């Protein structure tokens, strides 16, 4: 998955969160923060010839922590988030 495809997947996930009233506001805010960090990392990587940023604090790791907290209540979204985290890790984020 390219960074452009990953960006599209993130946008789709963001919209799905907005459209899903079963997700509480705190979880949505937390996930929006993580998704914002992911998008920022992707944007910076594009500017720096696809080199990962902040290797000491990878966004995939932060996303994985969120996934663990989120999965009990939202298994379908958790699968999508896990796929994104795996791709970020593979890309060095």
KOLZAMI-100139 format. One line per 2 residues: number of its first residue (from 1); their letters; for each residue x, y negated, z negated of C-alpha. Coordinates in Angstrom, 1 decimal, padded with zeros to 4 digits. Example, Ala and Ser with C-alpha at 12.3 -4.5 7.8 and 13.67 -1.06 7.14 Angstrom:
BEGIN
1> as> 012.3,004.5,-007.8 | 013.7,001.1,-007.1 .
END
This chain:
BEGIN
1> xx> 000.0,000.0,000.0 | 001.5,-003.4,001.0 .
3> xx> 001.3,-006.4,-001.2 | -001.4,-007.9,001.0 .
5> xx> -003.5,-004.7,000.6 | -002.9,-004.8,-003.1 .
7> xx> -004.0,-008.5,-003.2 | -007.2,-007.6,-001.4 .
9> xx> -007.8,-004.7,-003.9 | -007.3,-007.1,-006.7 .
11> xx> -009.8,-009.6,-005.2 | -012.3,-006.7,-004.8 .
13> xx> -011.8,-005.7,-008.4 | -012.2,-009.2,-009.6 .
15> xx> -015.6,-009.5,-007.8 | -016.7,-006.1,-009.1 .
17> xx> -016.0,-007.4,-012.6 | -018.1,-010.5,-012.0 .
19> xx> -020.9,-008.4,-010.6 | -021.0,-005.8,-013.5 .
21> xx> -023.0,-007.2,-016.5 | -022.2,-004.1,-018.5 .
23> xx> -018.7,-005.3,-019.1 | -018.4,-007.5,-022.1 .
25> xx> -017.1,-011.1,-021.8 | -014.0,-010.4,-023.8 .
27> xx> -012.9,-007.5,-021.7 | -013.5,-009.5,-018.5 .
29> xx> -011.4,-012.4,-019.8 | -008.6,-010.0,-020.8 .
31> xx> -008.6,-008.3,-017.5 | -008.8,-011.6,-015.6 .
33> xx> -005.6,-012.7,-017.4 | -003.8,-009.4,-016.4 .
35> xx> -005.1,-009.7,-012.8 | -003.9,-013.3,-012.7 .
37> xx> -000.4,-012.2,-013.9 | -000.4,-009.5,-011.2 .
39> xx> -001.3,-012.0,-008.5 | 001.3,-014.4,-009.7 .
41> xx> 004.0,-011.7,-009.6 | 002.9,-010.7,-006.1 .
43> xx> 003.1,-014.4,-005.0 | 006.5,-014.8,-006.5 .
45> xx> 007.7,-011.6,-004.9 | 006.7,-012.9,-001.5 .
47> xx> 008.7,-016.0,-002.1 | 011.7,-014.0,-003.3 .
49> xx> 011.7,-011.4,-000.4 | 009.6,-008.9,-002.4 .
51> xx> 011.9,-008.6,-005.3 | 010.1,-007.8,-008.6 .
53> xx> 010.0,-010.5,-011.2 | 010.2,-010.1,-015.0 .
55> xx> 011.6,-006.6,-015.0 | 011.8,-006.8,-018.8 .
57> xx> 008.0,-007.2,-019.0 | 006.4,-005.4,-016.0 .
59> xx> 002.8,-006.3,-015.2 | 002.1,-002.6,-014.5 .
61> xx> 002.9,-001.8,-018.1 | 000.6,-004.6,-019.4 .
63> xx> -002.1,-003.3,-017.1 | -001.6,000.2,-018.4 .
65> xx> -002.1,-000.9,-022.0 | -005.3,-002.7,-021.0 .
67> xx> -006.5,000.5,-019.1 | -006.0,002.6,-022.2 .
69> xx> -008.3,000.2,-024.2 | -010.8,-000.1,-021.4 .
71> xx> -011.3,003.5,-020.2 | -013.7,004.8,-022.9 .
73> xx> -016.3,002.3,-021.8 | -015.7,001.9,-018.1 .
75> xx> -014.3,005.1,-016.5 | -015.0,004.1,-012.9 .
77> xx> -013.2,000.8,-013.2 | -010.4,002.5,-015.1 .
79> xx> -009.6,004.7,-012.1 | -009.3,001.7,-009.8 .
81> xx> -007.1,-000.1,-012.4 | -004.9,003.0,-012.8 .
83> xx> -004.4,003.2,-009.0 | -003.4,-000.5,-009.0 .
85> xx> -001.0,000.0,-012.0 | 000.6,003.0,-010.2 .
87> xx> 001.1,001.0,-007.0 | 002.6,-002.0,-009.0 .
89> xx> 005.0,000.4,-010.7 | 006.0,001.9,-007.4 .
91> xx> 006.7,-001.6,-006.1 | 008.9,-002.4,-009.0 .
93> x> 006.5,-004.6,-010.9 .
END
